[in-house]
Amino acid sequence: MDDFGRSQSENALTKFDFFRTVPADFTSKSKTGGIISIFTLVFIATLLYAETNDFMEDKYYSTILVGRVPGQDHLNCDINMTMLDNSCDNILMRYRTASQGKTMFHLDTSNIHFTNYHGSCKIDGIFKIQKVPGFLEITLKKAGSKNISLGHHIDHLLIGDLHGFEDALFLHEDIPEAVYNPLRDHNEYYYIPGYDSEYHLQLVHTVVQLYDEESREEPYQYVYTHKYHKTTDSYPGIKFFFDWSPITIKYGISSYHSVDLLGEYAVLIGGMFTLSLFVHSFLTTFFQTIYDKTVAPLTATKLSA
């Protein structure tokens, strides 16, 4: 009685079976199928290995945004340059901005070190500038005439968040360090007396977020042009003009979850088995057709004879 009830239950469940099987009597194995199956497994293992390695590697991306940058009214500047043949006691450093038709000076030099070195003045340190149209000016406090020369060497000029420049990630090919410091090792030894040396910088805000929110850094990329201009001030000066671009470039690492990798596995395995099934069916049909048109007629002729 129990067996009869169980068989009725099984018969009812079989009506809902979506995965119908072919009895073993109606299937056959072949050497061709075995060879294709082996190659399929080898290809699947190779592709799974490659997909796993690719998933584990960091994937850098960059995107361009346009808009006002919040919380960027003042910016850090890191400067390291040498004024040739001039004493630090005679160096004047200031930042000029135009405000209501008047020229205002804003610059805190408390974190800048002025060091006399072999008759020249080395300027090294960090200061803040306002994010308004203006320029940084380095000139002399006094001189005998305007016909003086301000030869100089610039080791670096960095703008924005500064600690990221010591990070090896900035050496990554997708985040070139050179665009943050194009004035590195720039020399102006043959300075035109009586002329201002002007550097016009086009600055682009950059966001570098390679891990979490705490790793967010906001340096500024820039390109520059240089020219000489006959001075209109008391003495010639070295002037860095800042022009702010509305563009923001963001660098980051694309994040993926384990479920993405599992999805790639499923697609890869399913695709490989589907392709193998197609190849097997094609080869089976192809050789069967050749057999039917060549070997089978000869066999039939011999049997009839």
C-alpha angles and dihedrals in degrees: 000000000000091000091051092051092047092050090051090051092049092048090053093050093049089066089068096048109125093178105068115188129214113233115247091244090067097049131073136190124227139188090240091056091048093052092047090048092053092049090047092055092047092051092046092051091048094048093046090053092049092046092051092050091048090050092052094052121090114252114209122205137180131202136181123230130183123210146078116310109231122221095018103113092123126033134197118240123194113199132181116174141136126228106212122226094359133108120235090232089069098045119108119193123186143149119231124205129173112238123172092337094308130105111240128190120219122170134128108204097177091111095045120096120213111198127181110223124175094330094315133094122239115205114198130161150068129287137165128243131192116249094239130103108287145103141247112238128198113186143138127281092218140356140167094251144342090262094090133124125232104194113179147171122218116206095179145335115197126180131197125006105012109186093073092068089073090055116104089220088076087067089064112119092239092053105045114199093208095073090061094052110025090151092065111139093357114165132199102178096145099058120177108239116237094019132105116238104223127196114190110200124196105202126202121193113235132194117201113187110162101160126002135343092276091060092059113128128180113200124159125241117209146177123203145201124205131210142155121242127184105253123248093187130085091268135009117267145186108249130192111197116200122210116183120217120211090222124103121197116202125200122191148140120263111237123215131183130225091253088063090057092048089051090052089050092052093049092046096048094043092047094049093050091047091050092046091051090052092049092048093049091047094050092045092050092043096052092041090054091050090048093050093050100042117017100031096056091049091050092049091050092052092049093050092050 
